[in-house]
Amino acid sequence: MNWRIGRVEATSDPAAARRKVLAKLQRLAELDDPEGLVVPILVDAILMAESYRGARHQITFLPELTQSVDELIRELTILEKAEEWAGS
């Protein structure tokens, strides 16, 4: 499964992009510490949304949110690869 979602895909068909994300997130229960990965993302997303609300400046917490999302995707991809290798 290809998880990458480009800007065009996300804006042209948000419902399909959401389905793609949800399909990827179904594996969260298999991670060693899913809460440890997901909770920081939720906190960063809330802070980002609040800092951006009505503002005309850069999103303050975007780097932290990006790092959190990257870590979560990396862990989920490791699970997928391990499953592929085990099936080979």
C-alpha positions in Angstrom: 0.0 0.0 0.0 1.4 3.4 -1.0 0.7 5.8 1.9 2.0 9.0 0.3 -0.7 11.6 -0.3 0.2 14.5 -2.4 -1.3 18.0 -2.2 -3.2 17.5 -5.4 -4.7 14.2 -4.2 -5.6 15.7 -0.8 -7.3 18.8 -2.3 -8.9 17.2 -5.3 -10.4 14.2 -3.5 -10.2 14.7 0.3 -12.5 11.7 1.0 -10.2 9.3 -0.9 -7.2 10.8 0.9 -8.9 10.3 4.3 -9.7 6.7 3.4 -6.0 6.1 2.5 -4.9 7.6 5.9 -7.4 5.5 7.8 -6.3 2.3 6.1 -2.7 3.1 7.2 -3.8 3.9 10.7 -5.6 0.5 11.2 -2.2 -0.9 12.1 -1.7 1.4 15.1 -2.7 -1.4 17.6 0.3 -3.4 16.4 2.9 -0.8 17.5 4.7 -1.1 20.7 3.6 2.3 22.0 0.8 3.6 19.8 -0.3 6.2 22.4 3.3 7.5 22.7 3.3 8.2 18.9 -0.3 9.4 18.4 -0.8 11.7 21.5 2.0 14.0 20.6 0.6 14.4 17.1 -2.8 15.2 18.5 -1.3 17.8 20.8 0.8 19.4 18.0 -2.3 19.4 15.7 -4.4 21.2 18.3 -1.7 23.7 19.0 -1.1 24.3 15.3 -4.8 24.8 14.7 -5.2 27.2 17.6 -2.1 29.2 16.7 -3.2 29.4 13.0 -6.8 30.4 13.8 -7.3 33.9 12.4 -3.6 34.5 12.0 -1.8 35.8 8.9 1.6 34.3 9.8 3.5 31.1 9.5 2.1 28.1 11.4 4.1 28.0 14.6 4.0 24.3 15.4 4.2 22.9 11.9 7.8 21.5 12.3 6.8 19.6 15.4 3.7 18.2 13.8 5.7 17.2 10.7 8.3 15.4 12.9 5.5 13.6 14.8 3.7 12.5 11.7 7.0 11.3 10.1 7.8 9.2 13.2 4.4 7.6 13.2 4.5 6.8 9.4 8.1 5.4 9.9 6.9 3.0 12.6 3.9 1.9 10.6 6.0 1.3 7.5 8.4 -0.8 9.6 5.4 -3.0 10.6 4.4 -3.4 6.9 7.9 -4.2 5.8 8.4 -6.8 8.6 5.1 -8.4 7.6 6.2 -8.5 4.0 9.5 -10.1 4.9 7.9 -12.6 7.2 5.5 -13.6 4.3 8.4 -14.1 1.9 
